[in-house]
Amino acid sequence: MSKDWWKQNAEGIPSIITALPGPKSVEMHANTCKYMRGLSGQVKLFPVCFDEGFGITLTDVDGNKYLDFSSGIYVTSLGHCHPKISEAISYWAKRLMNAHDFTTPVKEKLMEKMAGILPGKLNAIQLYSDGTSAVEAGIRAARAITGKHEFLSCFRDFHGKSMAAVSCAQMHRGDVHSYGPTRAPGFYMLPRPNPYRPTFAKPDGTIDTDRYISFYEEFILEATVGNVAAFVLEPVQGWGGSIFPPDDFFPKLRKFCDKRGILLMDDEVLAGMGRTGEWLTLNHWDVIPDIVTFGKSFGNGFPVTAMVVKEEYAEALDKISASSSYGGNPMACAAALASIEVIEEEDLLENATRVGKFIMKRLEQMKDRHPIIGDVKGKGMLLGIELVKDKATKEPFEQAGKLVYQKAFAKGLAWIPAGHILRMSPPIIMDEHYAGMGLDIIEDAIGEVEREFGYTR
Ligand SMILES: Cc1ncc(COP(=O)(O)O)c(C=O)c1O
């Protein structure tokens, strides 16, 4: 199949033919909201209803066509309805939809493929159907491997919404009703290095990674009972705003974990499987985790996720059953296998790296031009723009974030808001032409907001 399978459908996008949200969207959304509650900020701020997606194009129920800069929510990284993936799912949808955790031909192939692409003998695998369940399984695996019960994780990381997953993630004040007033016992949160906003800095103001590591040492001695099973963290903070650590952080953290007998659990649900130009984002820093989780891009939209541990810990996985209703069903295995094959066949790790560099270069130029862009960040096609009221004080500019999101959406860009950090996750099939088009829309929207707030005329 040609790598350009999506291009014909993208011609002429964005194409906005009604006021937004259009009349059908308004009615459909209102009807749905009579029953459906708890929608995301993304929907509340721009309530359009989607009807179709193909490649990098999304079409709403009023016939408006959008350029996709979100991949759902980091999910459809290989484009909507990739023909190879859709065919692979429908083959099994017509043949065998569920066989509990019995082996199927497609599961056999997926296991071999995963063991082939993952580095460092990460080859003991369990399959699940959402990222949260994979993270929960990783926590169970860490307990089974070490016999220990405490966990370290980081401020502003996100790992899902079950009790253990949320206990190692950021909890919002407003969420106490859903998650309980406290995190589960034995789960501790620590700062992680954010180069733009360092908690620990050297005298010259640059980030001091060693100080983070020595703080972790001190924390374990003073605040835990010395029973830490794993350090659980995202390789890059996705929900937290595309925040990448300094290059020396993960190598130093790996050494710290080894010295202390703590497992390194890498939650790649959002960043893994090609989004940053590597199968594993930790590959950027040549670090191999002990436990890793995959989701989102793994099945390119079909709910399939994985928890993988190093071969040397494989036996411990026998103590934690992987049996679940849907985990590893034939359609799920087919989606994951086809997605990996598409990345290989279309050379999409290279594409994500090349187009990501193109976007970063443009973002750096935009930062110089715009008074409210405090920082830009990204690797591959996982990127962010941090909006501030003042470049000197770095005060977050939440209101501008919302307005830029809405204005760009109204110009035909489907994307993801996150307060003052504009997150971008275009499908990794995208080329420079469409990436540049998306950035033009964002820059226009930023310019308008700057004028409205009196930064420029
Ligand atoms: C890093 C990370 N881990 C876990 C999850 C939870 O995945 P899911 O929503 O599929 O349960 C998410 C979801 O956004 C995530 O970003």
The ligand as an SDF file (V2000), in Angstrom:
LIG
                    3D

 16 16  0  0  0  0  0  0  0  0999 V2000
    0.5370    8.0200   30.5570 C   0  0  0  0  0  0  0  0  0  0  0  0
   -0.8480    7.4460   30.6620 C   0  0  0  0  0  0  0  0  0  0  0  0
   -1.0250    6.3140   31.3510 N   0  0  0  0  0  0  0  0  0  0  0  0
   -2.2470    5.7370   31.4800 C   0  0  0  0  0  0  0  0  0  0  0  0
   -3.3620    6.3220   30.9180 C   0  0  0  0  0  0  0  0  0  0  0  0
   -4.7050    5.6870   31.0780 C   0  0  0  0  0  0  0  0  0  0  0  0
   -5.0980    5.1160   29.8690 O   0  0  0  0  0  0  0  0  0  0  0  0
   -6.6380    4.8160   29.5680 P   0  0  0  0  0  0  0  0  0  0  0  0
   -7.3450    6.1090   29.4370 O   0  0  0  0  0  0  0  0  0  0  0  0
   -6.6060    4.0120   28.2800 O   0  0  0  0  0  0  0  0  0  0  0  0
   -7.1430    3.9700   30.7090 O   0  0  0  0  0  0  0  0  0  0  0  0
   -3.2220    7.4930   30.1760 C   0  0  0  0  0  0  0  0  0  0  0  0
   -4.3930    8.1310   29.5440 C   0  0  0  0  0  0  0  0  0  0  0  0
   -4.3770    9.2190   29.0400 O   0  0  0  0  0  0  0  0  0  0  0  0
   -1.9360    8.0750   30.0480 C   0  0  0  0  0  0  0  0  0  0  0  0
   -1.7540    9.2220   29.3800 O   0  0  0  0  0  0  0  0  0  0  0  0
  1  2  1  0
  2  3  1  0
  2 15  2  0
  3  4  2  0
  4  5  1  0
  5  6  1  0
  5 12  2  0
  6  7  1  0
  7  8  1  0
  8  9  2  0
  8 10  1  0
  8 11  1  0
 12 13  1  0
 12 15  1  0
 13 14  2  0
 15 16  1  0
M  END
$$$$
